[in-house]
Amino acid sequence: MAVVLALLAVARVRLRLLARTLRGLLVVMALLTAWQAWQQGWAHAFAVVGALVGLVLLATVLTVTTSVDELLDTLTRALGPFRRL
């Protein structure tokens, strides 16, 4: 999580954007935390939800720092070998 927070700082992601991104996931994360805590315990619940929040924040960094054209060009290049299929 420290690496994610450092990347957010380096990318200069605005707090308003972070709040908007996490606000939509708040209910889902709360329900997931409750379910995981009931099934596996609090430690496991925080590990699972923390990992998901970290992934969402990494996706936010990616979308803030990279244009859509660059993302599509990279995806097209990566999928190039599958043209034969």
Backbone torsions as a table, in degrees:
resi	resn	phi	psi	omega
1	MET	NA	-31.2	178.8
2	ALA	-64.6	-37.8	178.2
3	VAL	-65.3	-41.0	178.7
4	VAL	-62.9	-44.6	179.3
5	LEU	-65.3	-36.3	177.0
6	ALA	-65.8	-42.4	177.4
7	LEU	-63.5	-37.3	176.8
8	LEU	-63.1	-39.6	179.7
9	ALA	-69.0	-43.6	-179.9
10	VAL	-64.8	-38.9	180.0
11	ALA	-76.9	-8.3	179.7
12	ARG	56.1	47.6	177.6
13	VAL	-74.0	131.6	-177.4
14	ARG	-71.5	145.2	-179.9
15	LEU	-63.8	-32.7	178.9
16	ARG	-63.0	-40.7	178.0
17	LEU	-66.4	-41.0	177.3
18	LEU	-63.1	-43.5	180.0
19	ALA	-63.4	-41.0	179.4
20	ARG	-66.1	-38.3	179.7
21	THR	-66.6	-46.2	-176.3
22	LEU	-78.6	-24.3	-178.9
23	ARG	-62.5	-40.1	179.6
24	GLY	-66.1	-26.8	-178.9
25	LEU	-94.1	-5.2	-173.1
26	LEU	-58.3	-47.3	-178.3
27	VAL	-65.9	-44.5	-180.0
28	VAL	-62.8	-44.0	-179.9
29	MET	-66.0	-36.9	177.8
30	ALA	-65.1	-44.2	177.7
31	LEU	-65.0	-41.2	178.5
32	LEU	-65.1	-39.8	177.2
33	THR	-62.3	-45.4	179.5
34	ALA	-62.0	-44.2	-179.9
35	TRP	-63.6	-47.6	-179.3
36	GLN	-65.0	-38.2	178.3
37	ALA	-64.4	-39.4	179.0
38	TRP	-68.0	-40.4	-175.8
39	GLN	-83.3	-41.4	-170.8
40	GLN	-122.4	-14.0	-177.5
41	GLY	108.8	163.6	-174.5
42	TRP	-66.5	-38.2	-178.5
43	ALA	-61.7	-44.8	178.7
44	HIS	-66.4	-39.2	179.5
45	ALA	-60.7	-46.0	-179.4
46	PHE	-69.7	-32.2	176.7
47	ALA	-66.0	-45.3	-179.0
48	VAL	-66.3	-49.6	-177.7
49	VAL	-68.3	-37.1	176.8
50	GLY	-62.6	-40.6	177.4
51	ALA	-64.3	-42.1	179.1
52	LEU	-65.9	-40.9	177.4
53	VAL	-64.0	-41.0	177.3
54	GLY	-60.6	-42.4	178.2
55	LEU	-65.3	-39.3	177.9
56	VAL	-64.9	-40.3	178.6
57	LEU	-67.8	-37.3	175.3
58	LEU	-64.0	-39.8	176.6
59	ALA	-63.5	-35.7	177.1
60	THR	-64.5	-44.3	177.6
61	VAL	-59.8	-44.0	-179.4
62	LEU	-61.5	-46.5	-176.8
63	THR	-72.6	-25.8	178.6
64	VAL	-77.7	-35.3	-173.0
65	THR	-95.9	-8.5	-175.1
66	THR	-127.5	135.3	179.5
67	SER	-76.0	160.4	179.7
68	VAL	-63.8	-38.8	179.1
69	ASP	-61.4	-42.2	178.3
70	GLU	-65.0	-40.6	178.3
71	LEU	-63.2	-44.8	-179.8
72	LEU	-67.0	-38.9	177.5
73	ASP	-63.2	-42.0	178.6
74	THR	-65.6	-41.9	178.7
75	LEU	-65.2	-41.0	178.6
76	THR	-63.2	-43.7	177.8
77	ARG	-64.1	-40.9	-178.7
78	ALA	-67.4	-33.2	-179.5
79	LEU	-89.3	0.8	-179.4
80	GLY	-52.7	-45.5	-178.7
81	PRO	-63.2	-17.9	-179.2
82	PHE	-85.9	1.8	179.3
83	ARG	-61.3	-32.7	-177.4
84	ARG	-69.0	-21.1	-178.5
85	LEU	-81.4	NA	NA
